[in-house]
Amino acid sequence: MIQANDSKRHYVIGTAGHIDHGKTSMVKMLTGKDTDWLKEEKERGMTIDLGFAFLGDEITIIDVPGHEKFVRNMVAGVSTIDLVLMVVAADDGIMPQSREHLDILKLLQIKQGIVVVTKTDLVENEWLELVIEDIKQLVKATFLETAPIITVSNQTGEGIDRLKNAIADSIGRIQPRQDKGVFRMPVDRIFTIKGFGTITAGTVLSGSLCLDQMVELLPQRRRLRVRGIQIHEKMVNRVQIGDRAAVNLVGIDKQAVRRGDVLAEPGMFQPTRYFDGKFHLLQSAPRSLKHNDRVRLNIGTSEVIGRVSILDKDMIQPGEDAYIQYRLEKPVVADVGDRYVIRSYSPIHTLGGGSVIEVNPRRHKRFANEVLEKMNLLEKVGPEELVEQFLKQGGFRFFTLEELAKKSTMNQQLVIEIVEELKSSNQCVFYQEKGQRYFVHSKILEELKSAIVGAVEEFHRLNPTRSGINRLELKDKLDVRDSRLFIFAVEKLVKENRIKLYDQRVARADHQINVSDQLKKIITTIAEIFLAEGFATSDLLQIAEKTGYDAEKVKQGVDILIETGQLTIVGDGIIFHSDNITEAERRLQALFKTKPTLTVGEFRELLNTSRKYAVPLLNYFDSLGLTVRQQDVRVYNPDYVAE
């Protein structure tokens, strides 16, 4: 019987601590379940892989290995927890993995915890007090400084009830996870059940998932259907952020899924071999970190090998922070704000960790101020500011809602709320076309408008005798690839009466062609010649010979006449007076009233000209849509509308 998830808050608790300090025995006392499930674990008497147990209906406990060889499994286990049980054995006291595990917990920014001192039945009270004092010194200035310290015996059960009460009290103070509304679940366990097939388990970090929904397995990019969902071994219809979930997938073998893979809403996450991050090298790190060092990256439930490109210094010393670009040997799935841990490649030691600043960035040059300023800004923003930064840093382009949601890995409804708020504060502009909404930051739009006006004014300064710059030439000059945004900005400027637009030219609203009296005389003469020559016109050199004017002045005059529309180029080197083109169009339309087709020869006779001029003019009329070529003849286009 499938039950609906009642939306109760679920909590995930993880253990941490040195090997053989009683973590697994403590979990068994709390839950009644032995989390060591591997045959090798039973034989060796030590935890190797992650174990799982339930404490009531709302709490999952992940038991992690304490041996230094299995730190990667430990990181995978605690990467998604709400609260940690930091275990120290009374007889051993603080040991190397006690310190390393605490460092890892701090790097992952675990915020809640309880210190559990086990094996109290093996020591005297005075020794126990010394161990507790050592623990207090260890956790000083960490998130565990004010955490309760509970003493227990895994043999007698003494203190277990106090521990349960402390857990109940602590989970009541756990802050809700920030939900971006997009489903994501790192996989930390894969198993099969006869009759069901492959089941993946993990903690839901964001969004929700329902029965029969499609998910994407990453980084493999396989889309799969959800056959069933469990929480605490009970079938449910839906899981949400914070839930410890087991997801039954259709159509995939167990061998095709690995710990470190991610189940996610299809199309929202891009596997990457690159990401930018803020990094902190532990004060206790055994060595400095050098540029291009090979390291082990632990993020989510995955571990991959890669190299570090240190962007703001030559070398990171213990205790220092830095900006790093990670270049990985295999793809990972990450999101902005995700925490990670870095360990040395060999010999293996925990070095430090930090947070993801940008996923799938460009490959950066080192010591580039623009890159470092951007990373410094992105490091400090939340989801709301992140959307604004994407809009600001996108350059001269519109964003769709889908693009913003995917780039910020947020639910579209959340993105709408954010951009609506930005619009209300005049930080964002909407544009709608054919049911699709486009967004641009107001700052970007104003920058583009200023760039357009500046380019137009520069054109007028360099070309005082031309009426304006060609619109496509202006777009290319400004390197604006988004035609929709360019046209939108131009239309805004026209409405603001800052520019004017005619034909395909853009000009300053008050611009007038600056022509000297001498040039006016030349222009008038040239126009009269072209009008008189009808449909067999001279080229520029012939005009210069006829008038005696300098060839450069003739060209300048012709350019102005073309700009102002008195002359029209109809073909390569063929220019007609616009009045004559109008007359040719009138004759054509009159002819088509008497006959359905027209040959080049007939058109040549109609205008009393040669083929040299008739063919380019016919092609020009084809381009206007007045005539349509059908093999060797032209026919009239009944849909033609004269401009």
Buried (B, 14 or more C-beta within 10 A) or exposed (E): EEEEBEEEBBBBBBBBBBBBBBBBBBBBBBBEBBBBBEEEBEEEEBBBBBBBBBBEEBBBBBBBBBBBEBBBBBBBBBBBBBBBBBBBBBBBBBBEBBBBBBBBBBBBEBEBBBBBBBBBEBBEEEBBEBBBEBBEEBBEEBBBEEBBBBBBBBBEEBBBEEBBEBBEEBBEEBEEBEBBBBBBBBBBBBEEEEEEBBBBBBBBBBBBBBBEBEBBBBBBEBEBBBBBBBBBEEBBBBBBBBBBBBBBBBEBEBEBBBBBBBBBBBEBBBBBBBBBBBBBBBEBBEEBBEBEBEBBBBBBBBBBEBBBBBBBBEEBEBEBBBBBBBBBEBBBBBBBBBBBBBBBEEEEBBBBBBBBBBBEBEEBEBEEEEBBEBBEBBBEBEBBBBBBBBBBEBEBBBBEBEBBBBBBBBBBEBBBBBBEBBBEEEBBBEBEEEEEBBBBBBEBBBBBBEBBBEBBBEBBEEBEBBBBBBBEBBBEBBEBEBEBBBBBBBEBBBEEEBBBBEEEBBBBBEBEBEBEEEBEEBBEBBBEBBBEBBBEBBEBEEBBEBBEBEEEBBBBBBBBBBBBEBBBEBBEEBBBBBEBBEBBBEEBEEBBEEEEEBEBEBBBEBBEBEEEBBBBBBBBBBEBEBBBEEEEBBEBBEEBEEE
